[in-house]
Amino acid sequence: MPRGLDDRNDHDRDGWSPVEFEEMLAAQQGRCAICGGRDPQHLDHDRRTGWVRGILCFNCNGGLGQFRDSPELLSEAITYLKGTTWHRVLIHPGVFQMCSPMRGRPPSRSS
């Protein structure tokens, strides 16, 4: 049974029945609406409007919750992830320097 569905009335707290859940899951080819993982079990909804957005796996559902469903925070996280990768930059023939587009130090060699 999908997470959030209530055994007592056969509907979740948002009024979705197991049949409606299975129909949406079939429309998503049985995959998480974000990562495509198999067997998602979490009915995701917009907390502001109450509208159901899709069915997610545990990790994607939790991830959205950790970012408080904020597109702005998620965008900042993406910028952070893309901008903190250290690159080898050729500064002179045969001489490279490790640098990052963001502030910070290169990773230590011991880790």
N, C-alpha and C positions, 0 to 999 in steps of 0.2 A: 504494500500500500504506500502511496506517495507520502512524503513527509508533510505534515500539516493537515492531513485528512483525519477527520474525527470518526472513529468506529461507531459512535452512538447514532449519528444522524446521516452517515454516508456522504457528508459534504465537509469541505474544509471551512475555516472561519470566514473565507471570502465567498462562500456559496458554490464552490466548484465541486462537482461530483467526480468519482473515479472514472466514469465514462468520458466526461469532458477532459479530464487530465489525459487519459489515454488517446483521445482524439488529437489534442495538441501535441502530445509526444510523437504520435504517428506523423503529424505534419512536420515535425523536426527530425524525421527519420530516426527516432529513438536516441538522439544525440543532444548533448548540452548545447544550448543556444549560443554560448560564447566560445567554448574551446573545442566543441565537437566530441567530447568524451562520451563513452557509452553509459547507458543506464542512469541518466540524471533523475533525481528524485525530489528536487526542491522547486516548488511553484513560486516564481519570482513575481513581485508586484511593485508598482511605483507607490511608495509610501505617502506621497502627496495626494495622488489622485485615486489610489486604490485599484487602478487598472492592472490586470495581469499582463506581464511582458513576455514571459516564456518560462520554460522549465530548464533549470540549471543543475550542474553537479554541485557537490558539497563545497569544493574549493572556489568555484566561480561565485556561488551565492555568498559565501563568507567574504570573499574579496570585495564584492560590491558593498557589503555591509560595513567592512572596515573602512572603506572610502566614503561612507555615508551617502551612497548613491549619487555622489557629486561628480558630474562630468568635468568640472574645473579641477578637482583634486586628482582625478584619474589622469587628466591631461598633464598636470604637473608631475605626476609619478612617471608617466611615459617620457617626458622631457628629461627627468632626472636619470632614468635608466639609459636612455640613448646618449646622454651627455657625460656620463661618468666612466666611459670605457677608455682605458689608456691605450694610446697608439704610439707606435714607433715612428718617429719623424726623422728623416734624413737631414742632418744639419751640415754635413760635409761628406764628401765621398768616403764611404766606409764607416762613418760616424753617425750613430743614431741617438736620439734622445727620447725618453719616455715622457709623453705629455698628455694632458687631458684638456678637453674644451672647458671643463669646469675646474673650480678650485680644488685644492687637495694635493696629496702626495702620491707618488706611484706606490703600488703594493710592495710590501717588503719581500725580499727574496726568500725569507725563511718560511713564509706561509704558503 
